[in-house]
Amino acid sequence: MQKIAFVTGATSGIGRELVLKMVREDITVIALGRSDEKIDQLIADTKSLLNKNRLFIVKGNLNDQEGVDKIAKEVLLILDKHKYELDYLVHVAGRVTSGYHLNNDQHEMTFAINHLAVVQLTHLLINRIKKSMRSRILIVSSQSHYRASINFNNLESKSFYSILRSYKRSKLYNVLFVKGFAQRFKEIPIFAIDPGLVQTKIGTKNTSKLASFIWSLRAKKGIQASDAAHHMFNVITQEAFDQQSGSYIRHGVNVSSNPITYDQENIDKLWDISLKMLDITDFLIKGEL
Ligand SMILES: NC(=O)c1ccc[n+]([C@@H]2O[C@H](COP(=O)([O-])OP(=O)(O)OC[C@H]3O[C@@H](n4cnc5c(N)ncnc54)[C@H](OP(=O)(O)O)[C@@H]3O)[C@@H](O)[C@H]2O)c1
């Protein structure tokens, strides 16, 4: 049976390696990219690997609600046209940002891309995700979330913005969202993924020269992106994870997340605030599941 995945952040680093792995394993992938050059490279690199499966490309940007909306519409068009249901929704796209920037919706950019876009995209695609213990939603969080605190009066780090504060908080929100979703939608297993330190260029893309230099040195100590993708692929395919929805998986192993991610008030409050920011009144479109 052909499996279908949608992967964001598919043109670099961990996401790109995951797409290559999935394609080799005969999964049909809808890949999100934002640069023509990188998209062309992904198409070229997967060409000889495709068998009965296919690679679809969606080009778009997760910066703001309008961008996410367009992406979801394109994914839905592909699913409708080919009568597919989604088996795997994998949120890999992420950003770390030196300066403080607001998007078109007046949300801080790291918060918007790393957290709000994940919530919105999951909401817009939920009716098309197969209701089965073998389906999966994965959200790439980070070990930096252990060092994050939550302040509902400054959720987006608009006051006292710093590159690390904003990033680690966004990754904390990923874990809280995973827990909130797992409690509400028991038929679709969801996981927060901690890939560990990985050799990618993430810290050089929207960062100052100094931050970029520090990241380049630090990243050398990390694992290969293909190893991180391998761990994620195991979470996607191994039966052992069927009953572990809501958990935090580090290097492929279920471990405890930051203690504040188990606080029910934090989980519910972040859920409610995020939906309100996105004007989502009911997470289930048309109320069906
Ligand atoms: N590297 C690490 O040590 C590490 C550790 C923990 C967690 N993570 C997380 O792992 C995930 C993947 O990161 P990575 O390390 O593989 O870095 P990466 O190579 O920079 O991958 C990030 C991906 O997100 C895409 N992206 C960023 N902003 C976007 C936007 N506005 N719209 C659409 N796509 C966007 C990028 O597109 P382009 O290809 O066009 O740049 C890229 O494909 C991130 O969520 C990151 O926070 C990484």
The ligand as an SDF file (V2000), in Angstrom:
LIG
                    3D

 48 52  0  0  0  0  0  0  0  0999 V2000
   20.6140   21.4860   13.2770 N   0  0  0  0  0  0  0  0  0  0  0  0
   20.4040   21.2420   14.5640 C   0  0  0  0  0  0  0  0  0  0  0  0
   21.3520   21.0280   15.3440 O   0  0  0  0  0  0  0  0  0  0  0  0
   19.0060   21.1900   15.0890 C   0  0  0  0  0  0  0  0  0  0  0  0
   18.8370   20.8120   16.4360 C   0  0  0  0  0  0  0  0  0  0  0  0
   17.5580   20.7510   16.9500 C   0  0  0  0  0  0  0  0  0  0  0  0
   16.4840   21.0460   16.1580 C   0  0  0  0  0  0  0  0  0  0  0  0
   16.6640   21.4200   14.8530 N   0  0  0  0  0  0  0  0  0  0  0  0
   15.4820   21.7170   14.0640 C   0  0  0  0  0  0  0  0  0  0  0  0
   15.4940   20.9020   12.9180 O   0  0  0  0  0  0  0  0  0  0  0  0
   14.7000   21.5060   11.9010 C   0  0  0  0  0  0  0  0  0  0  0  0
   15.4510   21.4630   10.5960 C   0  0  0  0  0  0  0  0  0  0  0  0
   16.5780   22.2910   10.7120 O   0  0  0  0  0  0  0  0  0  0  0  0
   17.9840   21.9900   10.0400 P   0  0  0  0  0  0  0  0  0  0  0  0
   18.9840   21.9800   11.1300 O   0  0  0  0  0  0  0  0  0  0  0  0
   17.8780   20.8460    9.1110 O   0  0  0  0  0  0  0  0  0  0  0  0
   18.2370   23.3590    9.2720 O   0  0  0  0  0  0  0  0  0  0  0  0
   17.9800   23.7950    7.7550 P   0  0  0  0  0  0  0  0  0  0  0  0
   18.8180   22.9700    6.8660 O   0  0  0  0  0  0  0  0  0  0  0  0
   18.1420   25.2550    7.7040 O   0  0  0  0  0  0  0  0  0  0  0  0
   16.4670   23.4110    7.5360 O   0  0  0  0  0  0  0  0  0  0  0  0
   15.4030   24.2980    7.8190 C   0  0  0  0  0  0  0  0  0  0  0  0
   14.3880   24.1540    6.7290 C   0  0  0  0  0  0  0  0  0  0  0  0
   13.2910   25.0170    6.9760 O   0  0  0  0  0  0  0  0  0  0  0  0
   13.0100   25.7330    5.7830 C   0  0  0  0  0  0  0  0  0  0  0  0
   12.4080   27.0160    6.1290 N   0  0  0  0  0  0  0  0  0  0  0  0
   12.8670   27.9470    6.9850 C   0  0  0  0  0  0  0  0  0  0  0  0
   12.0460   29.0010    7.0130 N   0  0  0  0  0  0  0  0  0  0  0  0
   11.0460   28.7360    6.1520 C   0  0  0  0  0  0  0  0  0  0  0  0
    9.9060   29.4560    5.7330 C   0  0  0  0  0  0  0  0  0  0  0  0
    9.6280   30.6770    6.1820 N   0  0  0  0  0  0  0  0  0  0  0  0
    9.0720   28.8830    4.8190 N   0  0  0  0  0  0  0  0  0  0  0  0
    9.3380   27.6510    4.3320 C   0  0  0  0  0  0  0  0  0  0  0  0
   10.4210   26.9270    4.6970 N   0  0  0  0  0  0  0  0  0  0  0  0
   11.2580   27.4730    5.5800 C   0  0  0  0  0  0  0  0  0  0  0  0
   14.3640   25.8990    5.1120 C   0  0  0  0  0  0  0  0  0  0  0  0
   14.2230   26.2010    3.7370 O   0  0  0  0  0  0  0  0  0  0  0  0
   15.5220   26.4120    2.7880 P   0  0  0  0  0  0  0  0  0  0  0  0
   15.9530   25.0180    2.4090 O   0  0  0  0  0  0  0  0  0  0  0  0
   15.0040   27.1910    1.6370 O   0  0  0  0  0  0  0  0  0  0  0  0
   16.5340   27.1320    3.5940 O   0  0  0  0  0  0  0  0  0  0  0  0
   14.9800   24.5440    5.3670 C   0  0  0  0  0  0  0  0  0  0  0  0
   14.5470   23.6190    4.3950 O   0  0  0  0  0  0  0  0  0  0  0  0
   14.3650   22.9100   12.4000 C   0  0  0  0  0  0  0  0  0  0  0  0
   13.0560   22.9410   12.9010 O   0  0  0  0  0  0  0  0  0  0  0  0
   15.3670   23.1230   13.5180 C   0  0  0  0  0  0  0  0  0  0  0  0
   14.8880   24.0430   14.4700 O   0  0  0  0  0  0  0  0  0  0  0  0
   17.9090   21.4910   14.3050 C   0  0  0  0  0  0  0  0  0  0  0  0
  1  2  1  0
  2  3  2  0
  2  4  1  0
  4  5  1  0
  4 48  2  0
  5  6  2  0
  6  7  1  0
  7  8  2  0
  8  9  1  0
  8 48  1  0
  9 10  1  0
  9 46  1  0
 10 11  1  0
 11 12  1  0
 11 44  1  0
 12 13  1  0
 13 14  1  0
 14 15  2  0
 14 16  1  0
 14 17  1  0
 17 18  1  0
 18 19  2  0
 18 20  1  0
 18 21  1  0
 21 22  1  0
 22 23  1  0
 23 24  1  0
 23 42  1  0
 24 25  1  0
 25 26  1  0
 25 36  1  0
 26 27  1  0
 26 35  1  0
 27 28  2  0
 28 29  1  0
 29 30  1  0
 29 35  2  0
 30 31  1  0
 30 32  2  0
 32 33  1  0
 33 34  2  0
 34 35  1  0
 36 37  1  0
 36 42  1  0
 37 38  1  0
 38 39  2  0
 38 40  1  0
 38 41  1  0
 42 43  1  0
 44 45  1  0
 44 46  1  0
 46 47  1  0
M  CHG  2   8   1  16  -1
M  END
$$$$
